[in-house]
Amino acid sequence: MRLDKYLKVSRLIKRRTVANEACDAGRIFVNGKQARASYDVKVGDKIEIKLGQNPVTAKVLSVQETVRKEDAREMYEIITGAAIE
């Protein structure tokens, strides 16, 4: 699954266009490297999001095309930073 779509489906970022723009601006890192929106997300990847005051690092636990809002938090584990609401 593309990185921008994963960020939207997992609700780490609310809109796919915002996720895409964050990737283009160099604010999203996967496994320590700057990532493009087209990056193929895999289980075990560490995603670092540098938006706003609090950077968030999350570990990918599962990759699913669709998920209910209540189950979205089960797709990742927050390692550092505050959870995005």
C-alpha positions, 0 to 999 in steps of 0.5 A: 500500500502506498504511504500516503494511503496508509497514513489516511487509512490508519488515520495518522493523518486525516486526509490523503492530500495532506499526507501527500503534501507532507511527503513532498515537503520532506516531513515523513520519514520511513526507517530513518529515510525521507519517504515519497508518497509512493513508498510501499509500506510494509509491516515493521516499518517505522514511520516518523511524522514531523508535523506541528510541534510534536513529531510522532514515530509509529511502528506499522503493525498491519496493512489493510486496504479498508478499516473501520474508524474504531479499528484504525489504531490497531494498524500501528503502535506509537513509539514516541510522541503524542497520538494524533487525534 
